[in-house]
Amino acid sequence: MADASGEDVQERLKSALWFAIGKMVDDESLRRNMNATPQFIGALTELVWTQIENVAIDLETFSQHAGRTTVTTDDVLLLARRNSDLQSVIKDCVDRLKAAKAKEKTRAGKKK
């Protein structure tokens, strides 16, 4: 029964992905005065779903290899290592978030 529930969740997620991709394709099609078939949207959804599954497996593998049960930003940066532009954007974002968090901690420490 738990397996059926997991399959139901997976189908709902896939449906939500199909809807989101369909909306993006429709918006872009209108902007460019082009048409996209439902078959194209379905194929694109399958492609994105497969990529998401592969990314999830890689992230889990990286965290397990590091002896952790939680995926961290280090795992995401490792995943992006082959795309230097993406890795740079992610690294900049992580650095900004860490700096903001450190700044907040110092403010909280001064109030005490």
C-alpha positions in Angstrom: 0.0 0.0 0.0 2.9 2.4 0.8 4.2 1.7 -2.7 0.9 2.7 -4.3 1.0 5.9 -2.3 4.5 6.6 -3.5 3.5 6.0 -7.1 0.5 8.4 -6.5 2.8 11.1 -5.3 5.2 10.6 -8.2 2.3 10.8 -10.7 1.0 14.0 -9.0 4.5 15.5 -9.2 4.9 14.5 -12.8 1.5 16.1 -13.6 2.5 19.3 -11.9 5.7 19.3 -13.9 3.8 18.7 -17.1 1.5 21.6 -16.2 4.4 24.0 -15.4 6.3 23.1 -18.6 3.1 23.4 -20.7 2.5 26.9 -19.3 6.1 27.9 -20.0 6.0 26.5 -23.6 2.6 28.1 -24.2 3.9 31.5 -23.0 7.0 31.2 -25.1 5.0 30.0 -28.1 2.7 33.0 -27.9 5.6 35.4 -27.5 7.3 33.9 -30.6 4.1 33.4 -32.6 4.7 29.7 -32.9 2.9 26.5 -32.0 3.9 23.6 -29.8 2.1 20.2 -30.0 1.0 18.3 -26.9 3.4 15.6 -27.9 6.3 18.1 -27.7 5.2 19.2 -24.3 4.9 15.5 -23.2 8.4 14.7 -24.6 9.9 17.7 -22.9 8.3 16.8 -19.6 9.7 13.3 -19.9 13.2 14.7 -20.6 13.1 17.1 -17.7 11.7 14.4 -15.4 14.6 12.0 -16.3 17.1 14.8 -15.7 15.6 15.5 -12.3 15.8 11.9 -11.3 19.4 11.7 -12.4 20.3 14.9 -10.5 18.6 13.5 -7.4 20.5 10.2 -7.6 23.8 12.1 -8.0 23.1 14.4 -5.1 22.2 11.5 -2.8 25.3 9.6 -3.9 27.6 12.6 -3.2 26.2 13.1 0.3 26.4 9.4 1.1 30.0 9.3 -0.2 30.8 12.1 2.2 29.1 10.1 5.1 26.1 12.4 5.4 22.4 11.7 5.2 21.5 15.3 4.1 22.4 16.9 0.8 24.3 20.1 1.2 25.4 23.0 -1.0 28.7 21.3 -1.4 26.9 18.4 -3.1 25.2 20.9 -5.4 28.5 22.6 -6.2 30.0 19.3 -7.0 27.1 18.4 -9.3 27.6 21.7 -11.2 31.4 21.2 -11.6 31.1 20.5 -15.3 29.3 23.8 -16.0 31.6 26.5 -14.8 29.1 29.3 -15.4 26.4 27.6 -13.4 28.9 26.7 -10.7 30.0 30.3 -10.4 26.4 31.5 -10.1 25.6 28.9 -7.4 28.8 29.6 -5.5 28.1 33.4 -5.5 24.6 32.8 -4.2 25.9 30.4 -1.5 28.6 32.9 -0.5 26.0 35.7 -0.2 23.7 33.6 1.9 26.5 32.5 4.2 27.6 36.1 4.6 24.1 37.3 5.4 23.7 34.4 7.9 27.0 35.3 9.6 26.1 39.0 9.8 22.7 38.1 11.4 24.5 35.9 14.0 26.9 38.7 14.9 23.9 41.1 15.3 22.1 38.5 17.5 25.2 38.1 19.6 25.6 41.8 20.2 22.0 42.1 21.4 22.6 39.7 24.3 
